[in-house]
Amino acid sequence: MMKVFDEYMVKYAILKSTVLVIGIILLIFTSLDTGTYTSGQSAFAQDTDTTFSHPPLRSFEQLSAQQMATSTNKTCTLTPSLIEIEGTPQQTQGPYFVDGMPNRSDLRSESSDGSMQEGIPLHLIINVYDVDSNNGNLNMDGSCIPFNGAKVDLWEANSQGVYSGAVEDGTEGKNFLRGYQIADENGTVRFTTIYPGWYEGRAIHIHVKVRSLEGLQDPFEWTSQFYLNNSINEQVHKQPPYINHGPVNMINEEDGIYAGPSTDGLIQTNAGRHLMLNLANYQLGGYIGTFNIGVNATQSG
C-alpha cells in the first residue's frame, strides 16, 4: 500500500512540475506578445506628449511601420479623420524663407566655404500624401496617394538661433541648414541636419514647405512648421554647442504660433500639437525624426 502511495506522489509531483513549466512558458510568450509595438493609430498620428521630464525615446527599430512609412505601396491606408481628409494644418512661413536653395539631403554645410554647422545630428524622414477627397484620393476606407514628385523645402536656425540668408543675422547670401528634396514614388524625402536652436520669441521649430514641381498648370503650395518635445529641447541645450547659447527660453505651449490657429482654418487652437515630430534615438548618434504630411493638392497654401 505504501509503495502504491509513493508511486502516486511521484507521479503527482511530476504532473505538478509539468503544469508549472507550461504555465511559465505561456507567461513568457504572453509577455512577449503584449510587449510588441502595434499601432492602432492613423499614419498621420504625431507625438504630442510634451509633459514628461525624461522622455522614453524609442530606438529607430521600434518606430511603427506607419510612423516610418517606408512602404513601397502606391497607396496608403489611413484611419479617416478631419486632418486626413482636409490635410495637415498649415502655419505661417515666417520672415526667413529663401527660395532657390540647393537640392540636397545633407543641410549642414555652407556652400560658399564648405564649413559645417556644429550640433547634434537630426535625421528626418518626411512622407507626403495627397488626401484630396474631392478627387477621390481619400476614400471612406482611408486610402490615399503618396505625393510623388513633391518639392519639400526645409529651413531652420542653427545651434545659436541664427538663420542663414538673414540680413539681420549677418548671414545674407549663406545657405547653411537650408535645402530641398524631391519626394520619391512613396512620397518620401530624407534629410540630415542638426537639432535646431532657439531664438527670442519662438519655441524651437523647423520650417517646411511642400510644392508641386514648376511648370504644372495648377501649382500647389503648403507651408507649416514642425515642433520638438520640450524635454528633449531642454536636454539638448545642456550640451555643447547649444549650452553656449543658454537654456531654452520658451516651451511650445508659450509660443503664440504653436498655441494659435492654423493659417488654413483647419485647427482653431493649439495647431502645433498636430505638428510634433516623432523622435527616436538614432543608433549612430543624435536623433531621428519622422512626420507624415497630408496635403490637399487641389488647394493652394
N, C-alpha and C positions, 0 to 999 in steps of 0.2 A: 504493500500500500504506500509506504514511504517512497519507494522507487518511482512509482507512478506519479506521486505528488511532485517529486523533484523534477521529473521529465516535463511535467506540466509547467512548472515555474520557469524552467529553462526556455521552453517554447514561448511562454508569456513575455519573458524578458527580451527574447529575440524580436517578437512581434512589436513590442513597445519601442524598441530601438529603431526598427524599420520605419514605424509610423513617425517617430521623431525626426529621422533623417529626411523622409519625404516632406514633412512639414517645413523643415529648414530650407530644402531645395525650392519648394513652392514660394516661400517667403522671399528668397533671394531673387527669383525670377520676377515676382510681383514688384519688388523694389526697383529692379532694373527697368521694367516696363513703365512704371509711373515716373521714373526719372528721365525718360526720353522726352526731348523737347518737341512738342507738337503744337502747332499754332492753329487756333480756330479764328485768328484774326484775319481781316482783309489784307490783301497785299499792300494796301495803302496805309495800314495802321502804323503810326510812328510812335517812337518812345516819347512819352510826355511826363514821366515821373521826374520831377526836379526837386524833391523834398529830402531824399535820403542823404546822409552825411558821408557815407563810404560806399560809393556806387559799386554793386557787384557785377563788374564788367564780365561779359562772356568772351570766350575766345572766338576767333573768326569761324572756326569749325562748328561752333554751337549756334550760330545765327540760323534762323529758319530759312528754308528754301525760298519762302515768299519774300523775306527781307533781303536776301542776296539777289533774288530774281535773276538767276543765271540760266533759266530755262531757254531752250532754243526753239520753243513753240512759236508759231507765228501769231497765236492768240494767247491771251492770258485770262485766267478765271478769277473773278473777284466777288466779294460779297457786296452787293449794291448798297450804296448809302448816298447821302446828299453830295459829299465831296467827290465820290467816284463817278457820279452822274454829271455833276457840274464842273469838276476839276479841282485840283489842289489850290487853296487860296493864294491870291497874289498880294504882294506888298510893294511899297514904294521902291523905285530904282535907286533913289538917293543921289547925292551930288558927285559921286566918284566913278560913274561908269565911263569907260573909254572904249570906243569901238575900234575895230581893226587890230585886235590883239593877235598874238601868234596862235596857230593851230598846233597845240602841244598838250601832252598829258602831264608832264612834269612842270609845275608852275614856279618852282623855287628859284630859278636862275634869272638873272638880269641880262637881257640880250646884248646890251651895249658893251658890257665888260666881262661877262661870264661869271660874275660873282654870284654866290648862293646865299639865300636868306637862311639864317640860323633859326632853329626852332624844332619842336617835337614833330616828327613826321605824322602826317594825316593822309591816309589813303582813302579816296572816295569812290564809291560805286553808285552811280545815279542811273535810274531806269525811268524812261519817259514813255507814257502810254497815252494814246488818244482815246478819250472817253466821251466822244461826241455822240450822245444818244440820238440826236436828230438825224444823223447819218447812219444810224443802226450799228455803230461801233460798240456801243454798250447795250446789251440786251437785258431782259429781265433776269437772266441767269448770271449776269455779271461778267460776260465776256467782253474783252476789249482788244485793241490792236497796238502793239509796240510802235512807237513813232520812229520808224526807220528814216535816217537822214536828217533828224533834227539837229540844229546847231545849238550847242549848250555852252554858254559863257559862264565863267566863274571869276570873281574878284574879291579880295579880302585885304584886311590890314595885316601888317607884319607883327612880330612879337612885341614891338614897341608902340603899336597902334598907328602905324604910318602906312598910307596907301602910296603905291606908285602912281605916276601920272597926275599928281595933285600939286597945283601951283602953291597952295598954302603950306604944303609939307616940304616944298623944295625938291620935289621928285618929278617935275614936269618932264615928259619925254621918256621916263622909265617905264618898264612893263613887268617888274617882278610881281609874282603872285596874281598874275592875270593870264588868261588864255581861254581857248575853246577847243572842244572836240565835237566830232560828228557822230551821232548815235548809230550803232550798228543795226543789223536786222532784228535784234532783240530789244531795240530801244535803249541800249546801254552805252554809257560813257564812263571812263575811268580817269581819275586824276590823282597825282601825287602832289601834295602841298605841305604846309605846316599848320599846326594848330594856330588859329588866329589870335591876335592880341586884342586888347580893349582900347577904346579911346573915349574921351569925355562925352557924356550924354547918351551913350548907347551901351546896351548889353553886347556881349560877344556874338558875332554873327558872320555869315558868309553870304555874299550876293550871288544870285543865279538868274540867268536869262535863257529862255528857250525860244528859238526862232526857226521858221522854215527857211530852207535854202533860198538864196536870192534868185530872182528870175521867175518865181512862181506867180501865177495870175492872182492868187489870193494869199498874200503874205500873212504870216501869223507871228505873234509875239506874246510871250508870257514871262512875267518878271516877279521874283519873290526873294525871300531870304531864308537861310537855314539858321537854326539856333542850336546851341550845345548845352549839355547838362551843367547846371550851376555848380554842383560839387566838383565835377571834373575841371571846370574852368578854374575854380579856386586851387585845386591841386596842381594844375599845370603852371599857374602863376607863382608857385612857390619854388619853381625850378628855373635854372638859367636857360636861355637869356631873359625869360619873362620876368623873373624876380627883379631885374634892373628897372623895370617899368612900374613896379609896385603892385599891390594887391588889386584884384578886380574891383572896380568902383561901382558896378551896377549889376544886379541879378536880372534875370529875364523878366520877372514879374514887375519890375520897376521901370522897364523900358516901355515908353508910350506906343511904339510901333508894334512890339510884341503883344502888348496888352490890348491894343486897339482893334478896330475892324479891319478886314481885308479891303484892299482897294477895289476889288471887283464886286463888293457887296455880298459875297458868299457867306462870310462869317462876321457877326456883329460885334463880338468881343473876344479877346484872347486868341486872335488868329495865330499867334506864334506857337500855341500849343499843338497846332496841326503841322508845324514846320520844324519839329525837333529831329535832328539826325539820330539814327540808331548807331550807337558807338559800341565798339568792342576792342579789346586788346589785340594788337597785331603781333604775330609770332616773331617778327624781325625787329620789333620795337615800335613805339608810338601807338597810334590808334587807326582803326578802320571804321569809316562811317558809311552807312547806306541810306538811301532815300528813294522812294518810288513816287514819281510825279505823275499826276493825272491832269492832262490838259484837254481843253475843248478846242480843237484846231480850226473850228469854223468861226471862232470868236477871236477878236484882236485884243491884246493886253491893254 
